[in-house]
Amino acid sequence: MPTISMFYGILVSMFFEDTDRHHLAHIHVRYAGDKAAIAIEDGRVLAGGFPPKQLKMVQAWIEIHKDELLADWELAKAGEQLYPIDPLR
């Protein structure tokens, strides 16, 4: 699963093979022992669980980088190399 960003201990990845479970464009996030799939469109949790403070950071990051994330989603669908995205600062 390609990592596209890392910030404040949060690892953000994206891959396309799991569209049977999540048909929406989404990212996968990991922090400590927590994992979740988060929709790019509205930042909602599609699967898993995530600490509230870190989820708010991820949702803010998604809002800032939504266009880049959707561009990476299209690349993932095409099986192409994803571009890294700047971390939350």
N, C-alpha and C positions, 0 to 999 in steps of 0.2 A: 504494500500500500504506500504510494508515494507521499512523502511528507512535503507539504507546501508552505508551512510556517510553524514557528515555535515562539512562544512568549509566556513569561511568568510561569514556567513549568508546564504549560499546556502545549501539547503536540497536536497539530492539525494535519489531517491526511485526507486524500480523496481517491476514490476509485469507482469504477462504473459497473463492475460485475454484479453488484447486489441489487439491481433494479427490480427484481422480483419482490423484494421486501419494501423498498422505498422507490416509488416512481418519480418522486420529486428530486430536483437537483439538491444535493446535500453534501455535507462534509462529515468526517469522523473526527472526534476529539478525544484525547486521553489526558488525564491528570491524576497523578498518584495511581490509585487502583480503580478509578472511575472511567467509564467509556460511554460515549453517546453518539448518535447520529443526529445532526442538526440540519434542518431545512435552510437553504440559502435564501429563499424568498422571504420568509418571515421570522427566522431564528427559532422556530419551535423545535422541541425535542421529539424526534421521530421514534427513537428507540434508546434504551439504556437510561442512565441517570447521571447527573453531573451536579457538583456542589453549586449552590445558588450564586456565590460571589464569582466563581470562574465562569459560570454560564452567562452572567451579565457581561463579563469581559468578552467572551466569544461572540455574543450577540452584537455588541458594539463594534467589534472587529469586522463581523459580517457586513454590517451596515456601511462601514467605511469602504470596504473592498468588494462590494456586491458585484460590480461590473467585472472585476478581475476573476472573481470566483465563478461567475457564470461562463466567462471565456474559458477557464480551466475545465469546467464541466463539459463544455463542447469538445475540448481536446480529449478528455477522458473517454467520452462516448466514441470518439473516432480512434481510440487506442493510441493516441499520440502523447508525446512528452509534455508534462505539465510544467507551468512556470511557477517559481517560488513567489510568494506574496509577502510583502513587508509585515513584520510583526506589529502588534499593538505597542505603542510607546507611551 
